[in-house]
Amino acid sequence: MKSVYPKLFTVILLAANIPVTSFAQCMCSVGVPATPISYITTLAPTTASTSTINFPMFDPSIGTLACVSLVDTISGISTTYVANNAPDTVKYKFELNINNDIEGPGGLSSTPDFSKIYLDTLASNGQPGSYGVNGPDSIFTNAPDSNGTGNTANYLGYGTVGLTYTIDGGLEVLKGGLNYADTVVTVYSGTFKLTYYWCPATELATTITNFTATPNSNTILLQWLANNQQSNTSYVIQISTDGQNFTNLGTTESNAASAGSSSEYQYQYNFDPANVGKLYFRIEEVSPSGKISYSVIVVLNPGATGTGDISYQTFPNPATNSLLFQFNSNQTGNFVLQLVNTAGQIVQQKEVTLAESNQIRLDFDPQPANGLYFLRVADLTHNKSYVSKVFVN
């Protein structure tokens, strides 16, 4: 039987047959108005048939992701080379078709396409004028296209999500026979803007800190610290596979002796390694008066060897003089911390190198104004980024 227990005192685990309850969060079209946060990636000129555009994933601890939108602006230039292989002069009619496809998880896609007719009179094979060039043509110049999806599960986490851009097509003869040769060269580039529309998270439990999820073989150890507890406070361990709908795993209560103190809790979750993907965990705190609040959400992908999500936390929150950013496991690499206000302005920045360490401290200098901020952490070594919502008071 799974168990929940504190390190510092004995607790009572409630009945094992806990009713399974789902907790639906906000949707894109109803409920709390969604707040957009956008990322822009530029693709340098290339002739590759396929390009991958990477974006930071959405950190589920700052809120609930309602939907995702992509806007791409593509520019491309095609040059078509044709040669007549027939023994006589031929009037050709060619049609150039360029097909584009931009795809992301959850059905996110857009497809700006191009078509053009060319008329070429080419001399017989081997004679002057048997070879022609069409273009270069701007097949699309800053052509905007957009698409969205409400299937958000694959965009949640702490690493990057990749969108794939594919270009194909070619020249088709409409008139003039089949004795010709052609080559099409297309150079394209562009910008891609991914926008996350998210709703504010359910009220965070300020008494729950240091919530971590550590995988080990076929188990995940959940640990958290409960500070300044009230008597008869309940802690419900919850799990989700999509980051939005949660079910209960177990419940424990504080006792009268723990009032006003701090205690560390642990919970071991056993998973089936043959049937696992991303797992989202949180702690629901229920006060003696019935008030409900939640811990931050931590994400793991225990089935992904070497590529699983890295969970982290930012504390204290609210912060006064400094912030601590902490990974669940030791990291090695170069990092940049940025405290960003709601207008997108960088208020403070710090560069640091970690060598088998998991914690970065950001001291406020000068002290920022009270309010809501985002702590953005970029892992320059592994091309990953992490975002936390923090309050300064």
N, C-alpha and C positions, 0 to 999 in steps of 0.2 A: 504494500500500500504506500502510496506517495505520502510524504510527510512535510509539514511546515514546522519549523522550530526555531526559537531564538537561541543565540549562543549564551546569553547572560541570564536567562531565567526560563522556567518551564512554562509551556503554553498548552492549551487544550485544542486539539484539532477537531473541528466540528464533524458531524456525521459524513461518512464517505459518499453517500448517495445524495450529493448536492444537486439540485435541479440545474440543468444546463440552460443558461440564459444568454441571449444575444443582445448586444448593445449597439444599435445602429447609430452611426455618427451622421454628420451633415452630408447633404447631397449637393450637386452642382446647381440644380435648378430651384431648390427650395431651401428653407431654413435660413441660417445665418448667411448674409451676403459674403461671397467669397472674396478673398484678397489676392491680387496677382503678385507673383514674384517671377521675374524673367531672367533668362540666361541667353547670351548671344555668342555663337561660335562662327568664326570665319573660315571658309575653305579656300586655300590658296589655289591658283590656277593649276590644273592637272588634266591629263588625258586618260587617267585610270578609268576602267570600266565600272569600278565600284569604289566608293569612298565611305568611311565610317565617321560620323560626326558624334562626338561624345559630349554629354552634359552631366552636371552634378545631379545626383538623385535628390529626391525631396526627403528631408529629415522629418520623420513622423512625430518626433518629440515636440515640434513647434506648433503642430496643428494637424487638422484632418485634410488630406488632399481630396478635393472634390472632382476635379477634371484637369486635363492637360490639353494645351493648344500649341500647334506648331505653325509658324509662319516662315516661309523660305523665300529668299530673293535670289534668283539664279541668273547668271549671265553666261552665255556660251557662244563660241565662234566655230563654225564648221567650214572646212575647205574640202571640196570634192574633186578628185583627180580621175579622169576617164580616158581610156585608150580604145581605139577601134581596131579590132583584130580581124575584120572582114576584108576580103580582097577588093572591095569597091567602096566608094564614098557612101556614107550612111547618114541619114537624118534621124537622130535619136531624140526621144522624149523620155526624160528621167524624172522620177519623183523621189526626193529625199525625205525620209521619215525618221525623226529622232524621238525615241521614247524615253521618258524619265520616270523614275519611281523612287519615292522617298518613304521608307517604312520604319516604324518604331513599334515597340511592344504595345499590346492592347488594341491593335487595329489602327494606330495612328499612321496616316499616309497622305500623300499628295502627289499629283502626277502632271506637271506642266509638259506638254508635248509640242513638237514643231514639225511642219510639213512644207515643202516647196517644190515647184516644178522647174526643171531645167530643159532647155532646147539646145542641142548641140549638133552641128553638122561637121562630121569628122572625115578626113580624107582616108583613103585606103591604107591598110596596115603597112607600116614602114615608110610611108610618105610624109613629107612635111604637112602639118595640120591634122595628123591622125591622133593627136594627143590634145586634151583640153583641160582647163581648170575652171571650176565654178566656185565662186566665193573669193575671199572669205565672207561668210554671211553671219550676221548676228542672229542666231537662232532664237535667243531670248535675251533681252537686256533689262536687268532688274525686274524680272517677271515675278510678281508676288503670287503666292498660293498659300492656302491655309487649310488646316484640318484639325479636328479635335477628337478626344476620346474620354470616356468616363471610366474606362478600365484602367485603374491606377496602380494596381498591386506591384507591377514590375518597375515602377518609378520610385518606389519607397525604399529607403535605405541610406547608406552612408558612403557609397562609392560613386560610380558613374554609370550612366545608361547610354547605350549606343544606338543611334539612328543610322540606317544604311541608305546611301544614295546610289542608285544604279542607272546607267545610261546605256542604251543599245539602239538598234535599228540599222538603217543603211539605205543604199540606193536600189531602186527598183525600175526596170525598163518598162515603159508603157508603149513605146513604139520604136522600131528600128532593129529588131532581132536580138539574138543572144550572144553574138560574137563581139563582146567588149570586156574590158577589165576596169575595175574601179577600186579606189581607195578613199575612205572618208576619215578625216582627222578632225576631231572635235576637242577644243580646249574649253573647259568650263570652270567657273568659280562662283562663290556666292556667300551669303550669310544665312544663318539659320537661328531663329528665335524660338525658344521653348519656354512656354509660360505655364507655371503651376498656379492653379486657382485653389486656394485653401481657406478653410474656416478655422477660427481660433480654437485651440484645444480646450477640452473641458477643464475646469478649474484644477490647477495643479495642487497637489498636496504638499505644502511647504514643509511638513514634518517628515516627509520621506526623502532621504538623500542616499547617495552612493548605491543606487540601484544598478546592479550589474547582472549579466547573463554570460556564464562561462561554459563552453562546450567541453566535454571530456568523454571520448569514446561515444557511446550511445545515450549519454545523459547530458543534461544542461543544468548547471547549478545556478539558481537565482538567489541573489543576496541583496538585502537592503537594510538601511539603518533608519529606525523610527526615533525621532527626537521629540522631547517634551510631550510625551504621550499623555492622553487622558485615560482614565479608567474606562474599561469596557469598549475600547476602540477596536473595530474589526478591520482586518486586512484580507482582501480577497485577491488571490492570484489569478490572473486572466491571460488567455492566449488567443491569438488570431492568426489566420493564414493570409489575410488580405490587408491588415492594418486598419480596418474599419469596423468589422464585426467581431466582437470578443465573446468568449465563453469562459465560464468559471472552471478552474482546476482545483482549488482548495481554499479554505478559509481558516484564519486563526484570530484569536482575540488577545488583547493585552489584559493584564490583571491589575487589581488595585495597587499592588506593590510597585508597579512600574510607572505610576502616575508621576509626571514631571521628569522622568528619567529618559535615557537613551538605551535602546536595545537593538541588537543585530539579529535579523531573521534569515533563515535559509530555506530553500525549497528545491528539491531535486525532481526534475522532469525527465522521464524516460521516453524516448521517441523511437519510432520504427525507421531505421536507416534506409529501408527499401522504399519508403513512401514519405519523403520529406522534401520541403522546399524552404522558402522563407518563413520564419516564425517570428511573431511579434508578441512581446510580453509587456504587461503593465501591472501595477498594484492598485487596487481600488481601496481607498480608505473610507470607512464609514464611522463618523463620530457618534458618541452616545446620543446626540440629539437627532441623528439620522442624516446629517449633512454628508454628501458624497464628494470626494475629490480623488484625483488620480496622480500617480507618479508619471514621470516621463516614460515614453515607450522605447524599449530597446529591441533591436532587430538582429537576428542571426540567420545564417543559411548553413546549417551544420552539414548538409549533404554536399556542399561545394568544396572540393579539395583545393586549398590554396587560393581560392577566389571568393571566399565567403565574406559577408559584410562584417565590418568592424564596428562594434557598438562603442558608444562614448557617452559622456555626460559633462555638463557644465554646472558648476556650483561655486559659491552659494547663489541662489536665485530666489528673491531679489539680491543684488549685490550692492555693496557700499563703496569699498575701497579697491577691490581687486576681484578677479575671476580666476578660477582654476578649470582648465580643460583637461579631461582625463579619459584616455582610452582604456578599454577593458584588458588590453594586452600590450606588452612592450613593443615600441616602434623604433625604427631607425630611418632617418632621412631628414630633409630640410623642410621646414614648415613656416608659413606666414599666417599670423593671427591678425584679423581686422575686426574692429568694433565699428559697425555700420548703423547709422540711424535710419529711421523710417523713410527719409527722403533719398536714401541710397548713398549718402556721403560717408566717407571713411573718417571716423572721429579719432581713432587711435590704431596704430599698427605696430606689430612686433615680429621680428624674424628670429627663428631659433632652430638649432640642430639637435635632434634626439639621437642617442645611441643606446639602444635597448632600455628605453625609458618610456613612461606612459603618461606623464603629466607635464602641462605647460601652464605657467602662471602669467597672467596679464595684470600688472599694477596700473591703476588709473592715474595718469599724469599728463595733463591736468584732470581734475574730476569732471566727468561729463554731467550734463544736466539730467535731472530725473526724467525717467520715461522708458519707453520700449526701444530696445536695440536688437541687432542680430550679431552674434559672434560668428564670423566666417573664418574657417581654418582650412588652408590649402596645403595639401601634401605635395610639394613640388617634385619629390623624388618618384612618387608612384602615380602622379597625375590624378589625385582624388581630392575631393573637397567635402567639408562638413559644415553644417549650419545649425546654430542653436538660437532660440529666442530667449532673451534675457531682459530683466527689468533692473534698472538702476535707481536707487533711492538714497 
